[in-house]
């Protein structure tokens, strides 16, 4: 394992132990909500988003799951906060291609810390853990009221 991988491991463990934006938004603030679960691993997430016009003003989540799912949700909230819905959607597609097909992003800089999950593709059982939060965000932003499941 390279130092580079170690760094990513540490980042994931750090976000697992101290998830960022780990809170529900109030009823007043929350404009979009979705629940997601990954029965394969037992990961669950409840995601609240505050959208103002096209911009994601605030975002928070609660849930329980493995290190990968919690860290992925935590990093996702950090990355998409302040972005537009379209930008968040674009990141979702790049992230998805990265973990499911091992596709290197055209613009790795833009992915920032999300690159920590690039190695997840080598562990097919973990892919759903890493993408759960993103699928849930997609559902929340698109006004889907059906709970998201990775199955
Ligand atoms: Zn998991």
py3Dmol code that shows the C-alpha trace and the ligand (Angstrom):
import py3Dmol

protein = """\
ATOM      1  CA  UNK A   1       0.000   0.000   0.000  1.00  0.00           C
ATOM      2  CA  UNK A   2       1.363   3.405  -0.936  1.00  0.00           C
ATOM      3  CA  UNK A   3       1.470   6.509   1.251  1.00  0.00           C
ATOM      4  CA  UNK A   4      -1.198   7.893  -1.005  1.00  0.00           C
ATOM      5  CA  UNK A   5      -3.570   5.066  -0.070  1.00  0.00           C
ATOM      6  CA  UNK A   6      -2.721   5.530   3.608  1.00  0.00           C
ATOM      7  CA  UNK A   7      -3.721   9.157   3.366  1.00  0.00           C
ATOM      8  CA  UNK A   8      -7.079   8.213   1.861  1.00  0.00           C
ATOM      9  CA  UNK A   9      -7.587   5.514   4.491  1.00  0.00           C
ATOM     10  CA  UNK A  10      -7.008   8.106   7.183  1.00  0.00           C
ATOM     11  CA  UNK A  11      -9.410  10.540   5.563  1.00  0.00           C
ATOM     12  CA  UNK A  12     -12.150   7.901   5.457  1.00  0.00           C
ATOM     13  CA  UNK A  13     -11.549   6.834   9.058  1.00  0.00           C
ATOM     14  CA  UNK A  14     -11.549  10.458  10.201  1.00  0.00           C
ATOM     15  CA  UNK A  15     -14.899  11.136   8.544  1.00  0.00           C
ATOM     16  CA  UNK A  16     -16.263   7.882   9.937  1.00  0.00           C
ATOM     17  CA  UNK A  17     -15.299   8.822  13.498  1.00  0.00           C
ATOM     18  CA  UNK A  18     -16.263  12.488  13.205  1.00  0.00           C
ATOM     19  CA  UNK A  19     -18.861  12.788  10.451  1.00  0.00           C
ATOM     20  CA  UNK A  20     -19.355  16.366   9.207  1.00  0.00           C
ATOM     21  CA  UNK A  21     -22.828  17.889   8.926  1.00  0.00           C
ATOM     22  CA  UNK A  22     -24.135  15.035  11.080  1.00  0.00           C
ATOM     23  CA  UNK A  23     -27.402  16.665  12.071  1.00  0.00           C
ATOM     24  CA  UNK A  24     -30.956  17.024  10.867  1.00  0.00           C
ATOM     25  CA  UNK A  25     -32.016  20.421   9.533  1.00  0.00           C
ATOM     26  CA  UNK A  26     -35.051  21.905  11.195  1.00  0.00           C
ATOM     27  CA  UNK A  27     -38.476  21.542   9.590  1.00  0.00           C
ATOM     28  CA  UNK A  28     -38.280  25.215   8.587  1.00  0.00           C
ATOM     29  CA  UNK A  29     -34.907  24.915   6.898  1.00  0.00           C
ATOM     30  CA  UNK A  30     -35.338  21.534   5.239  1.00  0.00           C
ATOM     31  CA  UNK A  31     -36.759  21.837   1.727  1.00  0.00           C
ATOM     32  CA  UNK A  32     -35.840  18.379   0.407  1.00  0.00           C
ATOM     33  CA  UNK A  33     -35.559  15.112   2.225  1.00  0.00           C
ATOM     34  CA  UNK A  34     -34.887  11.508   1.330  1.00  0.00           C
ATOM     35  CA  UNK A  35     -34.136   8.293   3.168  1.00  0.00           C
ATOM     36  CA  UNK A  36     -31.804   5.684   1.817  1.00  0.00           C
ATOM     37  CA  UNK A  37     -30.749   2.232   2.804  1.00  0.00           C
ATOM     38  CA  UNK A  38     -28.366  -0.412   1.663  1.00  0.00           C
ATOM     39  CA  UNK A  39     -29.781  -3.737   2.902  1.00  0.00           C
ATOM     40  CA  UNK A  40     -26.699  -5.610   1.758  1.00  0.00           C
ATOM     41  CA  UNK A  41     -24.577  -3.982   4.441  1.00  0.00           C
ATOM     42  CA  UNK A  42     -27.208  -2.506   6.764  1.00  0.00           C
ATOM     43  CA  UNK A  43     -26.344   1.128   6.020  1.00  0.00           C
ATOM     44  CA  UNK A  44     -29.069   3.699   6.582  1.00  0.00           C
ATOM     45  CA  UNK A  45     -29.182   7.404   5.946  1.00  0.00           C
ATOM     46  CA  UNK A  46     -31.684  10.216   6.398  1.00  0.00           C
ATOM     47  CA  UNK A  47     -30.723  13.249   4.358  1.00  0.00           C
ATOM     48  CA  UNK A  48     -32.020  16.798   4.737  1.00  0.00           C
ATOM     49  CA  UNK A  49     -31.245  19.486   2.178  1.00  0.00           C
ATOM     50  CA  UNK A  50     -32.016  23.172   2.121  1.00  0.00           C
ATOM     51  CA  UNK A  51     -32.238  24.395  -1.443  1.00  0.00           C
ATOM     52  CA  UNK A  52     -32.547  28.079  -2.229  1.00  0.00           C
ATOM     53  CA  UNK A  53     -33.294  28.616  -5.918  1.00  0.00           C
ATOM     54  CA  UNK A  54     -30.728  26.369  -7.563  1.00  0.00           C
ATOM     55  CA  UNK A  55     -28.228  26.396  -4.733  1.00  0.00           C
ATOM     56  CA  UNK A  56     -27.703  23.860  -1.963  1.00  0.00           C
ATOM     57  CA  UNK A  57     -27.511  26.195   1.013  1.00  0.00           C
ATOM     58  CA  UNK A  58     -27.347  23.621   3.755  1.00  0.00           C
ATOM     59  CA  UNK A  59     -27.269  19.890   4.077  1.00  0.00           C
ATOM     60  CA  UNK A  60     -27.203  17.426   6.943  1.00  0.00           C
ATOM     61  CA  UNK A  61     -27.579  13.716   7.482  1.00  0.00           C
ATOM     62  CA  UNK A  62     -28.068  11.157  10.155  1.00  0.00           C
ATOM     63  CA  UNK A  63     -27.763   7.447   9.952  1.00  0.00           C
ATOM     64  CA  UNK A  64     -25.811   4.413  10.850  1.00  0.00           C
ATOM     65  CA  UNK A  65     -23.669   2.151   8.823  1.00  0.00           C
ATOM     66  CA  UNK A  66     -20.184   1.025   8.003  1.00  0.00           C
ATOM     67  CA  UNK A  67     -17.151   3.287   7.829  1.00  0.00           C
ATOM     68  CA  UNK A  68     -17.380   3.668   4.047  1.00  0.00           C
ATOM     69  CA  UNK A  69     -21.044   4.699   4.011  1.00  0.00           C
ATOM     70  CA  UNK A  70     -20.681   7.199   6.861  1.00  0.00           C
ATOM     71  CA  UNK A  71     -17.480   8.687   5.473  1.00  0.00           C
ATOM     72  CA  UNK A  72     -18.993   8.923   2.001  1.00  0.00           C
ATOM     73  CA  UNK A  73     -22.062  10.757   3.303  1.00  0.00           C
ATOM     74  CA  UNK A  74     -19.902  13.061   5.400  1.00  0.00           C
ATOM     75  CA  UNK A  75     -17.557  13.953   2.543  1.00  0.00           C
ATOM     76  CA  UNK A  76     -20.464  14.344   0.159  1.00  0.00           C
ATOM     77  CA  UNK A  77     -22.183  16.905   2.378  1.00  0.00           C
ATOM     78  CA  UNK A  78     -18.921  18.801   2.703  1.00  0.00           C
ATOM     79  CA  UNK A  79     -18.380  18.847  -1.050  1.00  0.00           C
ATOM     80  CA  UNK A  80     -21.889  19.708  -2.295  1.00  0.00           C
ATOM     81  CA  UNK A  81     -22.696  22.409   0.260  1.00  0.00           C
ATOM     82  CA  UNK A  82     -22.830  25.731  -1.584  1.00  0.00           C
ATOM     83  CA  UNK A  83     -22.923  24.079  -5.000  1.00  0.00           C
ATOM     84  CA  UNK A  84     -25.848  24.236  -7.404  1.00  0.00           C
ATOM     85  CA  UNK A  85     -28.114  21.247  -7.913  1.00  0.00           C
ATOM     86  CA  UNK A  86     -26.658  20.774 -11.405  1.00  0.00           C
ATOM     87  CA  UNK A  87     -23.100  20.801 -10.065  1.00  0.00           C
ATOM     88  CA  UNK A  88     -24.016  18.247  -7.394  1.00  0.00           C
ATOM     89  CA  UNK A  89     -25.639  16.053 -10.023  1.00  0.00           C
ATOM     90  CA  UNK A  90     -22.571  16.263 -12.241  1.00  0.00           C
ATOM     91  CA  UNK A  91     -20.374  15.213  -9.305  1.00  0.00           C
ATOM     92  CA  UNK A  92     -22.709  12.305  -8.633  1.00  0.00           C
ATOM     93  CA  UNK A  93     -22.221  11.006 -12.163  1.00  0.00           C
ATOM     94  CA  UNK A  94     -18.439  11.352 -12.014  1.00  0.00           C
ATOM     95  CA  UNK A  95     -18.331   9.757  -8.566  1.00  0.00           C
ATOM     96  CA  UNK A  96     -20.550   6.910  -9.711  1.00  0.00           C
ATOM     97  CA  UNK A  97     -18.411   6.199 -12.772  1.00  0.00           C
ATOM     98  CA  UNK A  98     -15.297   6.344 -10.603  1.00  0.00           C
ATOM     99  CA  UNK A  99     -16.442   3.751  -8.056  1.00  0.00           C
ATOM    100  CA  UNK A 100     -18.432   1.462 -10.354  1.00  0.00           C
ATOM    101  CA  UNK A 101     -16.236   1.447 -13.455  1.00  0.00           C
ATOM    102  CA  UNK A 102     -12.928   2.572 -12.009  1.00  0.00           C
ATOM    103  CA  UNK A 103     -13.092   5.519 -14.383  1.00  0.00           C
ATOM    104  CA  UNK A 104     -10.563   8.197 -13.567  1.00  0.00           C
ATOM    105  CA  UNK A 105     -12.263  11.593 -13.465  1.00  0.00           C
ATOM    106  CA  UNK A 106     -11.293  13.903 -16.344  1.00  0.00           C
ATOM    107  CA  UNK A 107     -10.706  16.644 -13.851  1.00  0.00           C
ATOM    108  CA  UNK A 108      -9.395  14.998 -10.659  1.00  0.00           C
ATOM    109  CA  UNK A 109      -8.814  18.395  -9.033  1.00  0.00           C
ATOM    110  CA  UNK A 110     -12.510  19.046  -9.033  1.00  0.00           C
ATOM    111  CA  UNK A 111     -13.188  15.829  -7.129  1.00  0.00           C
ATOM    112  CA  UNK A 112     -10.869  16.813  -4.289  1.00  0.00           C
ATOM    113  CA  UNK A 113     -11.317  14.557  -1.273  1.00  0.00           C
ATOM    114  CA  UNK A 114     -13.865  12.414  -3.092  1.00  0.00           C
ATOM    115  CA  UNK A 115     -10.888  10.740  -4.777  1.00  0.00           C
ATOM    116  CA  UNK A 116     -10.455   8.909  -1.476  1.00  0.00           C
ATOM    117  CA  UNK A 117     -13.140   6.549  -2.734  1.00  0.00           C
ATOM    118  CA  UNK A 118     -11.432   5.747  -6.037  1.00  0.00           C
ATOM    119  CA  UNK A 119     -10.118   2.462  -4.588  1.00  0.00           C
ATOM    120  CA  UNK A 120     -13.613   1.343  -3.553  1.00  0.00           C
ATOM    121  CA  UNK A 121     -14.182  -0.047  -7.049  1.00  0.00           C
ATOM    122  CA  UNK A 122     -11.743  -2.834  -6.186  1.00  0.00           C
ATOM    123  CA  UNK A 123     -14.194  -4.039  -3.554  1.00  0.00           C
ATOM    124  CA  UNK A 124     -17.538  -4.565  -5.331  1.00  0.00           C
ATOM    125  CA  UNK A 125     -19.357  -5.238  -2.047  1.00  0.00           C
ATOM    126  CA  UNK A 126     -18.438  -1.734  -0.873  1.00  0.00           C
ATOM    127  CA  UNK A 127     -19.596   0.147  -3.946  1.00  0.00           C
ATOM    128  CA  UNK A 128     -23.155   0.383  -2.658  1.00  0.00           C
ATOM    129  CA  UNK A 129     -21.887   1.669   0.676  1.00  0.00           C
ATOM    130  CA  UNK A 130     -20.000   4.457  -1.080  1.00  0.00           C
ATOM    131  CA  UNK A 131     -22.819   5.454  -3.438  1.00  0.00           C
ATOM    132  CA  UNK A 132     -25.762   5.256  -0.998  1.00  0.00           C
ATOM    133  CA  UNK A 133     -25.509   8.888   0.131  1.00  0.00           C
ATOM    134  CA  UNK A 134     -25.285  10.069  -3.480  1.00  0.00           C
ATOM    135  CA  UNK A 135     -28.321   8.112  -4.592  1.00  0.00           C
ATOM    136  CA  UNK A 136     -30.180   9.548  -1.616  1.00  0.00           C
ATOM    137  CA  UNK A 137     -29.104  13.088  -2.506  1.00  0.00           C
ATOM    138  CA  UNK A 138     -30.238  12.548  -6.070  1.00  0.00           C
ATOM    139  CA  UNK A 139     -33.659  11.406  -4.822  1.00  0.00           C
ATOM    140  CA  UNK A 140     -33.952  14.342  -2.406  1.00  0.00           C
ATOM    141  CA  UNK A 141     -33.107  16.907  -5.082  1.00  0.00           C
ATOM    142  CA  UNK A 142     -35.507  15.349  -7.548  1.00  0.00           C
ATOM    143  CA  UNK A 143     -38.373  15.319  -5.110  1.00  0.00           C
ATOM    144  CA  UNK A 144     -38.706  11.556  -4.935  1.00  0.00           C
ATOM    145  CA  UNK A 145     -40.680  10.488  -1.903  1.00  0.00           C
ATOM    146  CA  UNK A 146     -39.917   6.830  -2.279  1.00  0.00           C
ATOM    147  CA  UNK A 147     -37.209   5.590   0.081  1.00  0.00           C
ATOM    148  CA  UNK A 148     -34.030   4.845  -1.807  1.00  0.00           C
ATOM    149  CA  UNK A 149     -32.666   1.359  -1.706  1.00  0.00           C
ATOM    150  CA  UNK A 150     -29.520   0.119  -3.358  1.00  0.00           C
ATOM    151  CA  UNK A 151     -31.189  -3.233  -4.059  1.00  0.00           C
TER     152      UNK A 151
END
"""
ligand_1 = """\
1
ZN
Zn -21.747 -0.360 4.200
"""
view = py3Dmol.view(width=600, height=400)
view.addModel(protein, "pdb")
view.setStyle({"model": 0}, {"cartoon": {"style": "trace"}})
view.addModel(ligand_1, "xyz")
view.setStyle({"model": 1}, {"stick": {}})
view.zoomTo()
view.show()
